[in-house]
C-alpha cells in the first residue's frame, strides 16, 4: 500500500481559472458579440453587469438558456430570475449556471496487474462547474437627461470532478451604468476580491497507487485564485426613420494576469475588444 506524506496546501493564481463564467448568457447578449456591459437591460444583467437589473420593472422576469459545445460534449445551462421591488429603484436577481462534460471514461483500472485489458473496469464520471449569483441593482441618480445605476454580485462557485475532486469558491462583482441622452456607458469589475476555489481530493489508496505507478501526480489540497478583470463599454442608440433603431456597442475586456490570446496581448494587461450591433423594428423584432 502506498503511503503519502503530509503536504501543505498552496494558493496560486490561475490564468484561466473559472473560465466557464466567461461564456456568456442569453441569446441577445451572445448575438451582440458579448458587448453588453453598457446596454444590458434585462434579467441577464445579473451576469453581464448587475447595474442593468434596475431596468427590469413591473414584473418578475425569467431567463433560461441551454447550449452545447464541441459537438455536444460540453453542455452549458443558464437560469435567471429578476425580482423588481415596489419602489422601482431596486431589483434583486438570482442566477444559476452549469457547464459540464458528462460520461468521461475512468480508465484507472483498465489494465490488470498481468498487463491484460479489462474493459469491464471502465466507469464514467462527470466534470461539472456551477455558479450561483445573488445580484442587487439600485438607481443612484435619475434626472431628465442622466441616469446612474449601481449593481453588485455575490457569487458562490462549486466545481467537481466525479468523486475525485471538488472545490468551493466565493467572489464579488460590482458595476455601474450611466445613461446620458442617447449614450450609455458601463463598467464592471469582476472578481474584485480575487475569487478563490479551495480544492479537496478524494482518491482511494488503490487509486493513488495506480497514479504513482503510472508516473501521474497525486494532487493535494490547494487553493486556486482568479485575478480581477475589468470591462468598460459604451453604446449609442441611433434612430432609423420613425420605426427602426440600431443599438451599437463597443466593450473592452481587460485582464491583469499576463499575456492572453487576445487582440492586445501584453504583460501584465491584455485587452479583448468586443463589438455588437442590434437592429430593432418598432421594438418588436430585434
Backbone bond lengths (Angstrom), bond angles and torsions (degrees), N, CA, C in turn:
res aa  C-N    CA-C-N  psi(-1)  N-CA   C-N-CA  omega(-1)  CA-C   N-CA-C  phi
1 X - - - 1.471 - - 1.516 109.38 -
2 X 1.323 115.79 135.37 1.449 120.86 -178.29 1.528 109.30 -80.34
3 X 1.313 117.48 128.57 1.448 123.06 177.79 1.523 108.77 -107.78
4 X 1.321 116.81 128.69 1.458 121.22 -178.95 1.518 110.09 -106.24
5 X 1.313 115.48 138.16 1.449 119.22 175.61 1.517 110.29 -80.57
6 X 1.321 116.23 164.12 1.458 120.97 -179.37 1.522 109.60 -71.97
7 X 1.343 116.46 136.55 1.445 121.76 175.43 1.515 108.64 -127.38
8 X 1.318 116.70 134.70 1.463 121.06 -178.56 1.522 110.28 -71.80
9 X 1.322 115.34 146.67 1.460 119.15 176.72 1.519 109.60 -72.31
10 X 1.319 116.90 160.12 1.449 121.22 -179.63 1.513 109.00 -138.54
11 X 1.322 114.87 156.92 1.460 121.41 179.20 1.515 108.58 -124.18
12 X 1.330 116.94 133.36 1.447 120.37 179.13 1.524 110.04 -153.94
13 X 1.337 114.52 152.82 1.460 120.38 178.05 1.517 109.43 -76.89
14 X 1.342 115.10 138.21 1.458 122.00 176.10 1.523 108.12 -116.53
15 X 1.322 117.56 129.34 1.458 121.45 -173.88 1.522 111.89 -61.44
16 X 1.326 117.63 -40.61 1.464 120.04 -177.08 1.528 111.11 -113.11
17 X 1.309 116.35 36.44 1.457 121.10 177.31 1.523 110.25 -67.92
18 X 1.350 116.09 137.79 1.471 121.80 178.45 1.533 112.23 54.41
19 X 1.313 116.53 37.71 1.462 120.38 -176.50 1.526 112.06 -66.02
20 X 1.324 118.28 -19.98 1.465 119.99 178.01 1.527 111.45 -62.97
21 X 1.326 117.66 -20.20 1.458 120.86 178.60 1.525 112.38 -75.02
22 X 1.329 117.92 -5.87 1.459 121.38 -178.81 1.521 112.86 -107.14
23 X 1.332 118.36 12.11 1.464 121.20 -179.17 1.527 111.28 -68.86
24 X 1.323 116.32 -42.23 1.458 120.74 -176.86 1.512 111.19 122.29
25 X 1.333 115.72 177.63 1.459 119.85 -178.46 1.515 110.06 -157.87
26 X 1.330 115.86 133.24 1.450 121.39 175.40 1.514 113.09 83.94
27 X 1.335 115.57 141.03 1.462 120.60 -179.00 1.526 111.32 -61.95
28 X 1.322 117.05 -37.92 1.457 120.17 -178.30 1.523 111.51 -65.76
29 X 1.332 116.37 -46.04 1.457 120.14 -179.69 1.512 112.71 -64.20
30 X 1.329 117.08 -42.15 1.456 120.53 179.35 1.525 111.09 -68.50
31 X 1.349 117.03 -36.75 1.462 120.00 178.34 1.528 111.57 -66.70
32 X 1.316 116.90 -24.48 1.462 121.56 176.87 1.523 111.80 -86.20
33 X 1.310 117.74 12.71 1.453 120.73 179.48 1.511 113.18 68.29
34 X 1.346 116.25 26.99 1.469 123.47 -178.74 1.529 112.71 66.11
35 X 1.330 117.32 17.68 1.462 121.42 172.87 1.522 108.03 -89.85
36 X 1.319 116.66 92.92 1.467 121.14 -170.30 1.522 114.62 -137.33
37 X 1.301 118.16 -11.72 1.464 119.78 -168.29 1.528 112.11 -61.42
38 X 1.337 118.33 -28.59 1.463 120.67 -178.39 1.522 113.09 -93.52
39 X 1.327 117.79 -31.35 1.465 120.33 -169.54 1.521 115.05 -108.36
40 X 1.322 119.37 -11.90 1.456 120.03 -175.62 1.531 109.82 -58.62
41 X 1.329 115.26 132.80 1.459 119.73 -173.91 1.526 111.66 -141.98
42 X 1.326 117.58 20.70 1.463 120.41 178.03 1.524 109.23 -125.87
43 X 1.327 116.05 -168.59 1.458 120.17 -175.68 1.512 114.57 -62.94
44 X 1.350 117.55 -24.27 1.464 119.60 179.02 1.525 112.09 -68.89
45 X 1.334 117.31 -5.82 1.460 120.25 175.40 1.522 111.82 -59.00
46 X 1.336 116.44 -26.05 1.458 118.59 174.97 1.508 112.04 -56.88
47 X 1.339 116.45 -27.01 1.461 121.38 177.01 1.531 110.78 -90.94
48 X 1.345 117.33 -50.63 1.466 120.74 -171.90 1.528 112.78 -76.13
49 X 1.313 115.88 -51.42 1.462 121.83 -178.78 1.520 107.48 -160.92
50 X 1.327 119.20 106.64 1.471 120.68 -173.62 1.516 113.92 -59.75
51 X 1.327 117.92 -18.91 1.465 119.24 177.50 1.522 111.41 -63.47
52 X 1.329 118.19 -28.30 1.457 121.53 -179.08 1.509 114.16 -71.25
53 X 1.332 118.10 -10.71 1.466 120.57 178.89 1.524 112.06 -61.67
54 X 1.327 117.18 -25.61 1.465 120.36 -177.52 1.525 111.51 -59.68
55 X 1.326 116.81 -23.91 1.461 120.33 -178.85 1.528 113.35 -75.84
56 X 1.331 118.30 -8.32 1.466 121.64 176.07 1.522 107.29 -85.11
57 X 1.309 116.87 107.76 1.449 121.54 -174.73 1.523 110.81 -128.94
58 X 1.329 115.06 150.38 1.461 120.67 170.93 1.512 114.96 90.62
59 X 1.322 117.70 -51.60 1.456 120.25 -174.22 1.531 110.73 -137.84
60 X 1.313 114.85 153.30 1.466 120.24 173.62 1.524 109.63 -63.94
61 X 1.319 115.82 138.40 1.465 120.72 -178.46 1.520 109.50 -119.77
62 X 1.332 115.78 136.88 1.466 122.08 -179.92 1.524 108.74 -122.07
63 X 1.334 116.51 134.87 1.461 122.44 178.10 1.520 109.30 -127.47
64 X 1.325 116.30 131.91 1.461 122.14 179.45 1.523 109.05 -130.95
65 X 1.322 116.64 142.49 1.452 120.58 177.57 1.520 110.50 -150.12
66 X 1.318 115.83 140.60 1.467 122.31 172.22 1.520 108.63 -133.87
67 X 1.307 116.83 133.05 1.464 121.02 176.47 1.519 108.90 -144.51
68 X 1.333 115.48 159.58 1.453 121.28 -178.33 1.521 109.81 -129.62
69 X 1.324 115.39 148.79 1.452 122.46 -176.06 1.529 110.11 -130.31
70 X 1.330 115.10 156.56 1.465 121.40 177.19 1.521 110.78 55.83
71 X 1.340 114.85 53.62 1.473 121.79 177.88 1.528 111.94 57.80
72 X 1.331 116.45 37.93 1.454 121.15 176.17 1.506 114.93 87.38
73 X 1.338 117.58 0.25 1.476 119.31 -179.74 1.526 110.35 -68.90
74 X 1.332 116.77 -44.88 1.463 120.97 178.49 1.518 110.63 -99.73
75 X 1.313 116.53 134.48 1.469 121.95 -178.11 1.521 109.15 -121.78
76 X 1.331 114.53 132.81 1.454 121.36 -176.20 1.524 109.41 -124.26
77 X 1.323 116.25 127.80 1.463 121.89 179.92 1.527 109.30 -126.58
78 X 1.328 114.45 139.70 1.461 121.50 -179.14 1.524 108.51 -135.45
79 X 1.313 116.93 132.72 1.465 122.20 176.89 1.524 108.79 -139.28
80 X 1.335 115.14 137.80 1.458 119.26 -176.46 1.525 109.68 -147.35
81 X 1.326 115.58 145.23 1.453 121.29 171.87 1.525 107.71 -134.25
82 X 1.336 116.20 132.23 1.462 122.67 178.40 1.518 108.48 -111.81
83 X 1.327 116.21 131.60 1.465 122.61 -173.10 1.521 110.04 -121.55
84 X 1.339 118.37 95.84 1.472 120.02 178.61 1.526 111.35 -71.91
85 X 1.324 115.93 149.02 1.460 121.15 176.82 1.521 109.47 -91.50
86 X 1.305 116.21 170.46 1.466 120.68 -174.18 1.522 112.71 -70.96
87 X 1.350 118.19 -24.65 1.467 119.04 -177.59 1.527 113.06 -86.47
88 X 1.340 117.71 -1.01 1.462 123.82 176.20 1.524 113.12 60.92
89 X 1.315 118.19 19.72 1.457 121.45 176.19 1.521 112.94 -112.11
90 X 1.323 116.40 -14.60 1.458 120.38 -177.47 1.521 109.20 -134.51
91 X 1.330 115.45 142.57 1.459 121.99 178.54 1.525 108.47 -138.10
92 X 1.321 115.46 136.34 1.458 121.17 174.98 1.527 109.37 -103.87
93 X 1.311 116.43 148.58 1.450 121.12 178.26 1.510 111.63 -135.70
94 X 1.331 116.16 142.72 1.461 122.46 175.31 1.523 107.56 -124.83
95 X 1.322 116.55 128.36 1.456 121.07 -176.23 1.519 110.00 -133.48
96 X 1.334 115.70 139.26 1.460 121.75 174.55 1.524 108.42 -129.81
97 X 1.336 116.18 136.97 1.463 122.38 179.32 1.522 109.89 -133.53
98 X 1.327 115.15 146.42 1.463 120.61 176.64 1.522 109.09 -144.02
99 X 1.319 115.75 129.56 1.464 121.40 170.27 1.519 107.22 -124.83
100 X 1.333 116.50 125.70 1.465 119.35 -173.19 1.515 111.57 -143.86
101 X 1.311 114.21 149.63 1.460 122.92 167.70 1.526 106.09 -117.03
102 X 1.313 116.95 118.27 1.461 122.10 -176.05 1.525 111.05 -101.75
103 X 1.310 114.88 166.93 1.473 122.87 174.05 1.526 112.44 56.57
104 X 1.327 116.25 45.05 1.467 121.25 173.81 1.526 108.58 -81.45
105 X 1.305 116.03 131.29 1.470 119.95 -177.39 1.522 111.07 -76.23
106 X 1.326 115.54 129.26 1.465 122.40 174.10 1.529 108.02 -97.60
107 X 1.326 116.06 106.28 1.473 121.11 -175.29 1.528 112.45 -105.39
108 X 1.327 117.00 21.32 1.466 119.28 -179.19 1.523 112.35 -56.66
109 X 1.328 116.61 -37.18 1.469 119.76 -175.39 1.527 111.68 -112.97
110 X 1.330 116.03 25.80 1.466 119.78 177.27 1.532 111.42 -64.50
111 X 1.325 116.27 -39.50 1.472 120.83 -176.76 1.525 109.47 -96.02
112 X 1.321 116.26 123.37 1.459 121.97 176.95 1.529 110.13 -74.33
113 X 1.338 117.58 163.03 1.476 120.34 178.28 1.521 113.86 -56.11
114 X 1.354 118.36 -28.19 1.463 120.74 -179.96 1.525 112.63 -85.80
115 X 1.350 117.66 3.07 1.451 121.61 178.26 1.513 114.81 93.26
116 X 1.310 118.45 -8.05 1.459 121.11 178.75 1.525 110.38 -77.68
117 X 1.329 116.01 160.17 1.459 121.93 -179.35 1.517 110.41 -100.30
118 X 1.300 116.65 133.92 1.460 122.18 177.70 1.529 107.98 -124.86
119 X 1.331 116.02 97.14 1.463 120.07 -176.15 1.526 112.45 -70.67
120 X 1.317 116.91 -14.50 1.467 119.47 176.63 1.527 111.72 -69.53
121 X 1.321 116.50 -16.30 1.461 120.41 179.77 1.528 112.81 -83.93
122 X 1.328 117.17 -5.01 1.464 119.70 -179.84 1.529 109.41 -78.64
123 X 1.317 115.65 125.59 1.456 122.03 174.16 1.532 108.44 -119.86
124 X 1.301 116.47 168.05 1.461 120.72 -179.26 1.524 110.82 -119.69
125 X 1.317 114.44 155.99 1.471 120.59 177.49 1.524 108.65 -148.71
126 X 1.321 115.72 171.19 1.458 121.78 179.51 1.519 110.33 -116.99
127 X 1.321 115.17 147.47 1.461 121.72 171.40 1.523 106.78 -115.64
128 X 1.316 116.84 116.22 1.466 120.71 -171.57 1.524 110.98 -133.72
129 X 1.331 114.84 141.87 1.462 122.74 176.07 1.522 108.64 -118.27
130 X 1.320 116.99 130.58 1.458 122.84 -179.29 1.535 108.99 -123.27
131 X 1.327 115.32 146.36 1.459 121.08 172.42 1.525 108.90 -139.25
132 X 1.321 115.77 138.70 1.457 122.48 179.33 1.527 107.84 -127.10
133 X 1.332 116.35 120.97 1.460 121.73 -175.39 1.526 110.62 -114.45
134 X 1.312 115.58 130.55 1.453 122.61 168.98 1.521 106.68 -106.76
135 X 1.341 116.39 115.77 1.458 121.46 -171.89 1.525 111.24 -114.39
136 X 1.318 114.28 151.46 1.463 120.94 179.46 1.521 108.13 -140.07
137 X 1.332 117.03 127.72 1.451 121.83 175.95 1.513 110.82 -124.53
138 X 1.321 116.53 140.55 1.466 120.75 -177.38 1.519 110.21 -144.09
139 X 1.339 115.43 140.25 1.453 120.75 173.69 1.526 109.57 -79.90
140 X 1.340 116.17 126.98 1.464 120.98 178.97 1.517 112.78 -96.15
141 X 1.337 116.12 -33.72 1.459 120.14 -177.22 1.512 109.32 -155.01
142 X 1.325 115.77 138.37 1.464 119.51 178.05 1.515 109.16 -146.31
143 X 1.342 114.97 114.13 1.455 121.71 175.40 1.527 108.43 -122.49
144 X 1.291 116.68 -172.77 1.461 120.22 -177.31 1.528 111.50 -62.92
145 X 1.331 117.58 -36.07 1.461 120.98 -174.69 1.529 114.72 -114.37
146 X 1.313 117.05 -11.39 1.468 119.71 -173.06 1.519 110.91 -134.12
147 X 1.323 115.47 136.17 1.463 122.09 174.62 1.521 108.32 -132.75
148 X 1.337 115.85 133.73 1.466 121.10 178.07 1.519 108.34 -125.32
149 X 1.331 116.38 123.11 1.461 122.32 179.32 1.526 110.01 -120.25
150 X 1.324 114.83 146.86 1.468 121.53 178.71 1.524 109.04 -124.75
151 X 1.307 116.67 148.40 1.461 120.39 177.07 1.515 111.68 -151.39
152 X 1.335 116.08 159.95 1.462 121.54 179.60 1.524 109.67 -149.21
153 X 1.310 114.98 152.18 1.461 123.04 176.40 1.520 110.09 -122.23
154 X 1.304 115.85 140.97 1.462 122.37 162.81 1.525 105.98 -114.52
155 X 1.327 117.57 124.55 1.464 119.77 -173.78 1.519 111.23 -125.53
156 X 1.310 113.22 139.14 1.468 122.25 175.33 1.519 107.84 -112.93
157 X 1.311 116.39 132.92 1.462 121.92 -176.69 1.521 109.22 -119.22
158 X 1.318 114.96 134.39 1.466 120.77 174.57 1.521 108.27 -129.42
159 X 1.318 117.32 128.85 1.460 122.39 179.87 1.526 108.41 -130.98
160 X 1.327 116.08 139.03 1.455 118.15 177.64 1.521 110.20 -143.23
161 X 1.310 114.91 146.83 1.462 123.16 175.34 1.524 106.43 -120.76
162 X 1.335 115.67 92.34 1.461 120.55 -176.16 1.521 110.74 52.51
163 X 1.326 114.68 -139.44 1.463 120.27 175.40 1.526 111.97 -93.48
164 X 1.344 115.16 1.85 1.461 119.18 -172.28 1.521 113.51 -82.47
165 X 1.328 117.50 -34.27 1.462 119.54 -173.69 1.519 110.43 -153.67
166 X 1.322 114.80 148.97 1.452 120.51 174.18 1.520 109.40 -149.59
167 X 1.339 115.25 154.20 1.455 120.38 -179.08 1.520 109.91 -141.94
168 X 1.322 114.82 143.54 1.459 122.02 172.29 1.514 108.22 -118.15
169 X 1.330 116.18 142.94 1.455 120.00 179.85 1.512 112.18 -145.66
170 X 1.325 115.13 167.11 1.464 121.17 -179.36 1.523 108.66 -147.63
171 X 1.338 116.63 143.35 1.450 120.28 177.82 1.515 111.93 -157.94
172 X 1.332 116.09 170.93 1.456 123.10 -178.13 1.523 110.31 -131.69
173 X 1.348 116.06 143.66 1.459 122.79 173.46 1.525 107.83 -126.38
174 X 1.331 116.55 156.55 1.465 121.07 176.02 1.516 109.04 -148.60
175 X 1.338 116.68 145.11 1.459 119.12 -177.88 1.515 113.15 -150.24
176 X 1.342 115.21 162.12 1.456 123.60 175.73 1.523 109.29 -131.55
177 X 1.317 116.44 148.20 1.454 123.34 167.94 1.524 108.32 -130.38
178 X 1.343 115.34 136.36 1.460 121.41 178.71 1.521 108.23 -126.74
179 X 1.321 116.62 123.15 1.460 122.33 175.70 1.523 108.05 -104.90
180 X 1.329 115.40 126.33 1.461 121.35 178.95 1.515 108.22 -134.55
181 X 1.342 116.66 105.04 1.469 121.67 -174.91 1.534 108.45 55.58
182 X 1.340 118.39 -120.20 1.462 120.87 -179.82 1.526 112.65 -94.37
183 X 1.302 116.68 2.48 1.465 121.30 179.08 1.522 110.58 -95.03
184 X 1.327 114.96 146.40 1.460 121.61 175.37 1.526 107.92 -131.98
185 X 1.319 116.37 133.33 1.460 121.65 179.81 1.529 108.76 -124.43
186 X 1.298 115.98 145.49 1.453 119.77 -179.54 1.511 111.95 -144.52
187 X 1.311 115.49 149.73 1.450 122.03 174.26 1.524 108.12 -146.87
188 X 1.310 117.17 134.55 1.460 120.85 178.25 1.525 108.66 -139.40
189 X 1.313 115.51 133.59 1.462 122.63 176.04 1.524 107.56 -108.87
190 X 1.319 116.02 117.11 1.459 120.88 179.46 1.522 110.40 -101.91
191 X 1.318 114.51 146.94 1.471 121.09 -179.97 1.527 110.69 55.94
192 X 1.323 115.69 45.24 1.466 119.99 -174.63 1.512 112.77 -63.46
193 X 1.326 117.21 -22.22 1.466 120.47 178.78 1.524 112.06 -105.47
194 X 1.342 116.59 20.55 1.476 121.45 -176.49 1.526 109.84 59.24
195 X 1.322 115.77 81.40 1.463 121.61 -178.47 1.526 110.73 -54.43
196 X 1.318 116.29 137.25 1.460 120.78 -177.63 1.521 110.67 -117.25
197 X 1.317 115.91 151.85 1.466 123.68 168.37 1.524 107.16 -126.87
198 X 1.308 117.03 122.28 1.453 121.14 177.08 1.523 109.08 -100.13
199 X 1.342 115.81 115.62 1.463 122.22 -174.84 1.524 111.19 -95.71
200 X 1.325 115.16 137.95 1.466 122.10 169.61 1.527 107.73 -125.61
201 X 1.323 116.52 149.84 1.466 121.74 -174.30 1.519 109.87 -125.56
202 X 1.319 114.56 147.64 1.461 120.36 -175.74 1.524 109.52 -137.28
203 X 1.319 116.07 86.24 1.463 122.24 176.36 1.523 109.01 -111.27
204 X 1.310 115.69 136.36 1.464 119.39 174.78 1.533 109.42 -70.83
205 X 1.326 115.34 164.81 1.462 118.76 178.60 1.525 111.35 -60.30
206 X 1.326 116.72 -35.70 1.461 120.11 179.85 1.516 110.62 -68.27
207 X 1.332 116.92 -39.75 1.463 120.13 178.24 1.526 110.92 -67.18
208 X 1.317 116.69 -39.29 1.464 120.07 177.23 1.531 110.93 -62.79
209 X 1.309 115.65 -37.80 1.459 118.98 -179.82 1.523 110.91 -65.61
210 X 1.340 117.03 -41.65 1.461 120.20 177.68 1.526 110.55 -62.79
211 X 1.332 117.59 -43.59 1.463 120.78 178.25 1.520 111.01 -60.73
212 X 1.321 116.69 -41.15 1.466 120.82 -179.49 1.526 111.39 -66.04
213 X 1.330 116.80 -44.28 1.461 120.80 -177.38 1.526 112.52 -70.32
214 X 1.328 117.56 -22.69 1.467 120.97 179.14 1.532 111.74 -100.45
215 X 1.338 116.63 17.37 1.466 123.23 175.21 1.529 113.02 60.26
216 X 1.334 116.44 34.43 1.456 121.38 174.38 1.519 110.05 -99.95
217 X 1.308 115.88 147.66 1.461 120.20 177.12 1.524 110.20 -68.99
218 X 1.301 115.63 143.48 1.462 121.82 174.38 1.526 106.64 -102.21
219 X 1.342 118.02 107.31 1.467 120.07 -174.03 1.511 112.60 -68.69
220 X 1.319 114.68 152.51 1.458 121.95 177.28 1.527 108.38 -122.60
221 X 1.297 116.35 170.96 1.462 121.66 179.65 1.529 110.25 -55.96
222 X 1.323 116.35 133.56 1.458 119.65 -177.73 1.522 110.19 -151.52
223 X 1.314 115.86 164.67 1.459 122.06 177.19 1.520 108.84 -122.32
224 X 1.323 115.40 127.44 1.463 122.87 -178.10 1.516 108.25 -107.39
225 X 1.320 117.26 127.30 1.458 122.38 -176.72 1.527 110.98 -107.69
226 X 1.327 115.70 139.53 1.458 122.40 176.87 1.518 108.97 -106.93
227 X 1.326 116.77 123.17 1.461 121.09 -178.60 1.535 111.33 -69.74
228 X 1.325 116.97 150.78 1.473 119.68 175.33 1.518 111.25 -62.90
229 X 1.340 115.66 152.38 1.462 121.58 172.98 1.517 108.32 -136.52
230 X 1.329 115.08 152.84 1.455 121.15 -176.23 1.518 108.73 -126.90
231 X 1.336 116.31 133.13 1.456 121.35 176.21 1.520 108.39 -123.04
232 X 1.326 116.07 126.77 1.458 121.63 177.20 1.531 108.03 -122.04
233 X 1.317 116.67 145.73 1.457 118.70 -176.96 1.513 112.18 -156.76
234 X 1.334 114.66 161.25 1.463 121.95 176.87 1.523 108.40 -142.58
235 X 1.317 115.90 142.84 1.466 120.59 178.33 1.527 109.46 -140.52
236 X 1.331 113.88 160.66 1.474 119.06 179.27 1.519 108.86 -144.78
237 X 1.312 114.71 143.91 1.456 121.60 178.62 1.523 109.42 -99.89
238 X 1.340 116.53 125.59 1.457 121.99 -179.92 1.528 108.93 -112.68
239 X 1.330 116.75 131.56 1.462 121.51 176.32 1.524 110.55 -86.56
240 X 1.340 115.77 131.80 1.457 122.71 176.55 1.523 106.90 -116.43
241 X 1.316 116.14 97.66 1.456 119.07 -174.77 1.521 110.83 68.76
242 X 1.339 115.44 -151.66 1.459 120.69 -177.66 1.523 113.12 -98.54
243 X 1.322 117.65 -10.75 1.465 119.63 -172.40 1.518 114.52 -120.25
244 X 1.310 118.13 -12.09 1.462 120.02 -173.16 1.520 111.45 -124.91
245 X 1.321 115.15 150.88 1.459 121.76 175.04 1.520 109.19 -138.08
246 X 1.315 115.26 156.89 1.463 122.33 173.05 1.516 108.08 -127.05
247 X 1.334 115.44 126.32 1.450 121.47 175.96 1.522 108.01 -104.58
248 X 1.331 116.50 121.94 1.462 121.73 179.71 1.522 109.00 -116.41
249 X 1.320 116.14 136.23 1.467 120.01 179.31 1.523 110.47 -140.85
250 X 1.332 113.96 143.58 1.460 122.20 173.03 1.518 108.59 -127.13
251 X 1.320 116.07 129.12 1.462 122.55 177.30 1.525 109.85 -120.01
252 X 1.320 114.67 155.19 1.463 121.55 173.58 1.518 108.12 -129.44
253 X 1.326 115.63 118.06 1.462 122.70 -178.51 1.522 108.01 -97.56
254 X 1.325 117.23 114.08 1.458 122.52 -176.41 1.526 109.91 -106.63
255 X 1.321 116.35 125.69 1.465 122.14 174.43 1.527 108.82 -116.50
256 X 1.328 115.59 154.12 1.465 120.79 -169.76 1.529 112.22 -126.41
257 X 1.337 115.92 28.45 1.463 119.50 -176.82 1.534 111.96 -117.64
258 X 1.334 117.03 29.94 1.457 120.00 176.19 1.511 113.20 100.95
259 X 1.311 115.80 -172.11 1.462 121.85 -176.71 1.524 111.48 -65.62
260 X 1.324 114.62 133.09 1.453 121.82 173.96 1.526 108.68 -125.98
261 X 1.317 115.49 169.09 1.452 120.75 178.69 1.526 108.82 -82.69
262 X 1.336 115.77 71.94 1.458 122.65 -176.81 1.530 109.06 -127.16
263 X 1.337 115.68 173.65 1.465 120.02 -179.40 1.522 110.75 -61.11
264 X 1.323 116.83 -45.04 1.467 122.28 174.73 1.523 107.06 -110.22
265 X 1.319 115.94 106.75 1.453 121.80 -176.88 1.516 109.58 -115.94
266 X 1.319 116.32 113.52 1.456 120.64 -179.99 1.514 109.07 -148.07
267 X 1.301 115.89 174.80 1.460 121.98 -179.35 1.528 108.37 -119.58
268 X 1.337 119.72 119.37 1.468 125.04 13.59 1.530 114.84 -99.68
269 X 1.363 118.38 -4.00 1.464 120.58 -172.59 1.527 110.36 -104.98
270 X 1.329 115.90 130.86 1.458 121.98 171.36 1.521 108.38 -118.55
271 X 1.343 116.41 146.75 1.461 121.40 -175.38 1.526 109.20 -126.45
272 X 1.328 115.62 129.17 1.457 121.59 179.11 1.534 108.31 -118.59
273 X 1.348 119.27 102.62 1.467 120.68 -179.87 1.528 111.37 -78.34
274 X 1.330 114.98 148.75 1.469 121.63 179.03 1.523 108.63 -136.51
275 X 1.325 115.95 139.98 1.464 121.67 -177.85 1.517 109.28 -132.83
276 X 1.337 116.63 136.69 1.454 120.39 178.81 1.515 111.95 -141.61
277 X 1.335 115.90 147.64 1.458 122.81 175.40 1.524 108.98 -129.09
278 X 1.328 115.73 139.91 1.460 120.85 178.22 1.524 109.34 -133.10
279 X 1.328 115.72 124.95 1.464 121.36 176.77 1.523 108.97 -100.89
280 X 1.314 116.29 135.50 1.462 121.40 -179.28 1.522 109.63 -129.66
281 X 1.334 115.62 134.30 1.463 121.89 176.49 1.525 108.66 -114.25
282 X 1.313 115.75 110.95 1.466 123.73 -179.70 1.532 112.07 54.48
283 X 1.332 116.80 29.03 1.459 122.13 -178.65 1.535 112.64 56.32
284 X 1.321 115.64 25.64 1.470 120.88 179.26 1.520 110.40 -111.03
285 X 1.322 116.20 -51.43 1.455 121.40 -179.66 1.521 109.23 -106.10
286 X 1.357 115.38 129.49 1.459 120.40 -179.79 1.513 109.27 -117.45
